[in-house]
Amino acid sequence: MKFITSLSVAVALSVMCAISANAADPKPDAIIKNRNIEARVFLDDKIKADAALAADCLAEGKKWLDKNAAEAWDKTENKRISIRPFLIETADNGATMKAMVKAVIASLKVEKKKRDTSETATEEWFKGVEPSLVKIGAVTLAPSTEAGKSSGLTFHYPPYAVGPYAEGEYVAYVPWETLKPYLTAEGARIFGGARPKGDADEAQ
């Protein structure tokens, strides 16, 4: 195995039973690449000649990719991120941002209902949540029940941002299914699974 570390986590894997000795710039048989991890699996031509062996080696390699991707997400959870690479377009007042604001506000209303503070679930309190990357709120990746994936986005609002100071902080959750029509190929690879039980309580 060969590990490469840079500003983001980057990992390259060469499976011992699948190393190509003299190949120049071989094409990987499996790859995962995003902002946090880059990993590849290479199968030797002799391995590929045996379909059963190739399938077994590839499956093992993909397990390794998933494991390292999950570890990379563990390191990035609860850190503010830029969601621009995950979305096809992010123009202010564009379709994507409007859909995201709608989902955020719907989530905030649910949270306010849980706290018996529905009387502050008004446009006046939500006017600061605007369809713009720089005004929609601080965002982090939500954990998922599926290894190496994120179940969606969580938006974090300090006291007084979307309600009276006494109500404290709010966290809005937008599941990845809501974002699906707007995802880039990278976004589609990153998201999956469901939000783990108890994560909503931990986020507050």
N, C-alpha and C positions, 0 to 999 in steps of 0.2 A: 504494500500500500504506500502511496505517496501523498503527503499532505502539503498543501500550499496555503499559506495564510497571508492575507492582505488586509486592507481597511475593512472589508466585509469578509465573512467566513467563506473560504473557497477550499474545496476539497476535491482531489482527483483520485480515483480508485483504479487500480490495475489488479484484477483478480489473478492470482498466481496460475490457476489452471487455464487462464485465458489471455496470456500476454502474447502479443505479436512481436517477435524478436526484431524483424527488420523493416516493419511497415513504417512508412513516412506519413505522419499526420493521419493516422487511421481514424475512421469515422466511428464514434461511440455507438454501442448497441443499446445503451440506455443513458439518459441524461436527466438531471434535474438542475435547473438554474434559476435563481431569483436574486433578490437583493441581499440575501443572507447566506446563501450556500450555492456552490457550483460543484457538481459531482458527476462523474462519468464512469460507465462500465464498458470495458473492451473485451470482446471474445476473439480468440485466435481462430484462424481459418480452419485449423484441424479440429477445433472444438465444434465449430459450426457445421462441419461435415457429419457430425453425430447429432441428429436432431434432439434426441432425448437428453444427451449430455449438455447440449447448448441451452435447452430450455431450463435444465436444472441450475446451471451456472448463472443464467440470466435472472432466474427467480431469486437466487441467493444474492446476486448483486443488487437487485431492486430492493430487497429487504435492507441491505446495508444503506442504500440511498435514503430510504424512508427513515431509518434510525437516525442518521446524521441530520436529515432535514428537521426531524422532531427536536433534536438537541439544539439546532440553530434557532428554532422558534422559541424554545425555552429561554434562550438568551435575549431574545428581542421582545418578549411579552412585556406589557406595561411600559414600553418606551414609545414616545411619540414617533410617528412615522409620516412619510409622505405617501399618500395613496395614489398619486398621479400615475405611476407606472402600472397600476392595476386596472385603470379605467381607460376606455377608448377615447373619451373626451371629457374635459373638466372645465369647460368654459363657464365663466360667471353667468348665472341665470340660464345655463344650458339644461337640456333634458336630464342629464345625469345628476347634476347638482340639485335640481328641483326635486327629482325623485328621492334623493338622499335626504334632503331637508324634510320632506313629507314623512319619510320613515323615521327620522330622528324625533320629530315632534310627536308622532304616534307613540313611540316608545316612551317619551317623556310623560305623556298623558297617562300611560299605564302606570309608570312609577309614581306619579302624583296621586293616582287613585289608591295605590297600595298604602300611601302615607296619609290618606285622608286629607289631601291638600288640593283636591280637584278645583277648588275655587280660584286657584292661581294658574290653572291650565288655560291661559288666555293668550290671544295674539299679542297683547302688550308685553307679556313676559317672554314670549318666544320671538319677538322681533329681532333680537340679536343673533338668532340662528339663521344666517342668510345663505343662499345658494352660491357660495363661493368657497374655494378651498381655504382661504385665509380667514374666513368668518364663520364657518360652520362649526368650529370647535376643535379642540385637541383630540386626536384620534389615535387609537392603538388597535392592534390585532387581537381579536378574541380567541381564546383557546378552543380546541375542538376535540370531539370524541374520536376523530380520525387522526392517526399519527401523521405528523408532518404537514398538517393542514391547519387552517384557521376557519372558524365557523362564521366569521363576519367581522364587523368593525364595532368598536365601542368608542363613543364620544363622551368626553369628560368636561363637566361644567362646574366651576367653583361656586361657592355660595354667592348669591345675589345675581348670578348670570341668567338663570331661567326661573327664578323664584325668590321670595324674600330671604334675607340672610339667615333667618331662623330655620329655614328648611334645609340648610346645609348644601352639600354637593349633590350633583345628579350625574348619573351615567346612563346614556342612551345606547341601546344595542340594536344594530341593524344586521339581520342575518344575511349570509352570502346569497341566498336564493333571491332576495330582493335586488341584489346588485348584478345578478347573472346576465341580464340583457346588456349591461354596460361594461362588462369585463374584457380586458385584453387577454391574449393567450397566457401571459404571465399571471394575471389575476385568476384565470380559470384553473391554473395549476396550483395556486396557493390555497384557494378556498375549497372547503368540503366538510362533510360531517355535520355535527350538531353541537350546540353550546352545552358543555358539561353541566350537570345538575350542581347547584350550589355556586356556580360562577357569578350569577347575578348578585347573590348576597355578598360575596367577597369583593365585588367591584364597587359596592357602595361605601 
